[in-house]
Amino acid sequence: MGKNARKTSLYNAKSTNKPALSKTREESLATTSDVLGKKLRNFPEPTKTPEAGNAKVISVVNQKGGVGKTTTAINLGAALAEVGRRVLLIDFDSQASMTTGLGIKGTALREQYGSIWYLLNDSEAKLEDFILKSSVPGLDFIRGHEDLAAAEAAFVSEIAKEHKLRKLLAPVLDRYDVVLIDCSPSLGTLTVNALTASNGVIIPMECEYFAVLGLSLVKKTIQKIKENTNPQLEILGILATMFEKKTSHSREVLELIDKEFPDEVFDTIISRTVRFSESTVAGVPVTAYASSSTGSASYRRLARELIARGGAK
């Protein structure tokens, strides 16, 4: 068997869905209720396909980098697509990590035409003309671009600049059930645009003490957006990420978050696993790369919890 054939075999082995093993994986997941000794919670599989139109727009936000925003946007999107939701991902970060994680690399990654940056700067361009299909059925995306880093200077004197993304998304909302925006690690012009265009916010937060300190700043920004450009914006939940079940520090941080924001913490926890990094290199969501892994089970559970809480259709 040749080298390429071996690679294909290995990939297919990781991608095979094994229901029994997946169930076992999910039963062993760390959850907020389990870790903190609360009543255990279950979120059933969605039984209905939502009515077409009027997508829920969700920003994945944190001003701190490396907390799992991109991982969450990609894999939550893939998990929602698995349960029949039509999902559009927007890469709104100049690092374009989401774009890379969905298989766009090299020269294609540097191409400005068709990226969200191009769409923001060409008033004649239509977002629907540049939607790309991912490897997951029902999961589409718009590419990011490194030039998004220039947004602060480029839009400084533009009138109603906070509404640029909202206007771009408006024509395609009837095509999708959920739109997920992977935001940049800042609270500048791009993030303000994303929040102004959104119905809700998911805040991934690494289970490290210093990450907790930044939560208040994120919440203050969200409150300012509600007061000025988007009164309907709501926090859908704080998502504990990079959780280490064997360390007391992760547990202590989770207890602190739950104490400070008791009604906003997702019960689902995303534990640290190398599968996320591996799937990024492969250019596919972890749900496709390692379907039976704990990472996949966690994001499938998060998708069910989000729907159960009314954050997604």
N, C-alpha and C positions, 0 to 999 in steps of 0.2 A: 504493500500500500504506500503511495507516494506521500510526500510531505504535506501537500495541500489537502489530501484526503484525510490525513491524520488530524489536521486542524479542524476540518469540517466535523469529523466524528466527535472530537472533544467538545466543540461548540454545541452540537446537537445534544450531547449527553447532559450538558449543563442546562440546556433550555427545556429539557423534557419536563412536562408537568406531571407530578406524582401526587395525586390527591391525598392518599393516606399519609404520606410523609409531610405534605403541606399542613394537614390537620394537626399532626404531632408537633410540628414546628410552631404553629400558632399557639398551641396550648402551653408551650414553654416560653412564650414571649414575656418580657418585662412590661408591666403596665403600671400606671400611676396608682390605681386602686390596689394592686398586688403589693407593690413596693411600700406603700404607705399604710398598708393594713386596713384598707377600706373595703366596702362591699364590692365584690367583683362584678364587672359589667360585661355584657355581650351585645354585639351589634349585628343584627341579622343581615343576610344577603338582601339587597334591594329586590323587590318582587315586581316592580313596575318600571316600564320604560317611560321616561318623562315626556311630556308633550313638547313638540317642537317649538323653538323660539325663545327669545328673551334669556340668553345665557347669563349665568352668574359669573361675574368677573371677580377674581380673587388675586390679590397681590401677596407674594411671598417676600416678606420684608424683615430686614435687620440691618442696622448700620454697621455691624461688625461682620467682617468677612470670615469665611471658613467655618460657618455654623451649620451648614447643610441646606442652604436656600435652594441651590441648583439641584442637588440630589432630591430634595423634596418636590420641587416643581416637576422634574422629569418623572419620578417614580409614582408620585400621587396621580399625575396625569395619566400614566400608563395603567395604574390600578383602576381609575375611574373609567377608562376606555374599556377595560376588561368586563366591567359590569354594564356595558351598553351605552355609556355616556359619550357624546361627541365632544372631544376636547381640543382646544387650541392653546398652544404654548407660545408665549411671547418672550424672547430673549432680550431683556432690557438692561443688559450689563455690558460694559465695554470689554470685559474679559471674554465674552462670548462662550463661556463654559458650557452653557446649556446646548448651544449649537454644536460644540465639539462632542458633547455627551450623546448627541443624536446622530453622530456619524459624519458631520461635515468637517473636513480637515484640509490642511494645505492651502492651495490656491483658492479653492472655493470659499474657505473661511475668510480670506482677505478681500473677496469681491464685495464692493460696496453696493452695487446695483441689486435691488431686491431685498436688501436688509432693512431692518426697522429704522436704521439711521437714514437710509435713502428715502423711505416713506415719510419720515418726519420732515424732510427737507424739500420734497417735491409735492407741491399742492395738487398736481394733476394725477399723481400716482394713486392707485387703488390697492388697498391691502389684500383684497381677495385675489388679485392677480399674481401674488407672490407667496401664497400659502404652499408650504411643502408638506409632503406626506412622510411620516416616520415609518419605521419598520413594524409598528404596532397598529393594527386596524383601528380606525376611529381617533387616532392621535396625530394631529397636525401641528405645524409650528412655523413661526417666522424667525428668520435668522437674526442674530445680534451682529454687532460690528465694533471694532476697536475705536472707531471715530465717535462713538457715543460719549467718550471721555470729554469731547469738546462741547457737550450740550450746554453747560453753564454759560460759556462765553457766546456760543452761537445764538442762543435764544434770549439773551439778557434784556434786549430792548423790544422784544416781540410782545404785542398785545395778546392777552389771554393765552399765554404760553402754557399755562397749567392744564389747558383743555385739549392740547394737540393729540394725545393718545386716545382720549375719549372719542374725538371726532373720527379718528382713523378706524376705531373698532366698531362704531355704530352700525355700518352697513352689513357686518357679518355676524352680529349677535343672534340673528334668527337661525343661523346655520349650526349653532353649537349649544351645548348644554352648560359647559364650563369653559371659561377662559382663565388660564393661570399665567401670571406675569412674574417672571424671575427678575427681581429688582437688583440694582447695584448696591454694594455695601457702603451706602451713604444715605443722607437724608436731604439730598439736593434736588435740582430741577427734575431729573428723571423720576426719582421716587415720588415727588409731589405729583407729577403727571400720572404715574401709575395709581396712586391712591385716589386721585380725583376721578379716575376712570373706573374704580372698583366698587363692588358691593361690600366686599369683606376683605379681611387681612388675616393671614396666617403668619405667626412670628416663630420661626425656628430658633431655638436657643440651646447652645451647647451646654452640657451639664458641667460647667466650670464657674467658680464664684465670680470672676471678673465679668463674665457674660451677663450675669444677673444685674449688675450695676447699670448696664446700658438699656435695660428694659423700660425704665421710666422715661428716658429720652425718646424712645420709639413711641410710647403711649402719648407723650406730649405732642409729638408731631402729628399723630393721628387725630388728636383732639383739635389741633389747629386746622387741619384739613376739614374736619366736620364743621367747624365754625365759619370757614371761609369759602370752600369750593365744593364740598360734598357732604351735606348734612346726613345722608343715609348710610355713610360708611360705618362699619362695625367690625370689632375684633372677633374673628371666628374661633380663635384659640391660640394658645402658646404651646408649641410643640417641642418637647424635650428631645434633643438629639445627642448623638455620640455618647450615649449612656453606657457606663461600665458597671455591669451588675455586681462585679466582685469587689468594687471599691466603695468605701464608706463615703467618700467625697461626693460621688454622683448622687447617692441617696440624700445626703445633706443638702445639696443644691436643689434637688427636686422638692424636698420638704420646704425649703425657703421659698421657692417659686409658688408652691401650692398655698403657703401661708399668706404671701403677699397678694396673690391673684387667684383666690380659691375657685372662682367660677369660670376661669378662662383657660385652665390647663387641660389639654387633651389627655384622655385616659391612655391613648396609644403613645408608646415611647419608641423612639428609633435608636436602637443600640448600635454601637460601633462594630463594623465588620469590613473586612477587606473586599468583600464582594462588590461594594459600591465603587471602589477605585477600579476594580477589574472591569466592571460593566462600562465605566466611562471610557476606558481604553478601547473596549470592543465597540463603542459607539451605539449601544442599545441600553434601554432601561434594565435595571436589575431583575425585574419581573420576567424579562425575556432571556436574560443571560444566565440567571440562576434561579429558576422559577420556584424551586423547593426550599430556598434559603430563608433564614430568619428575616433578612432584609426585605425580601419580597412579601413575606407574610405580614410584616409590620405595616408596609404601605397599603396592602390590601385591607388590613384592619382599619387603617386611618381613613381610607376611602369610604368604608362602610360607616365609620363614626361621623365623618363630615356630612354624609347624606342624612344620617339619623338625627343630627343636630340641626339640620336645615340649612347648612352652609353651602350645599350643592344639591342640585335637582336629582 
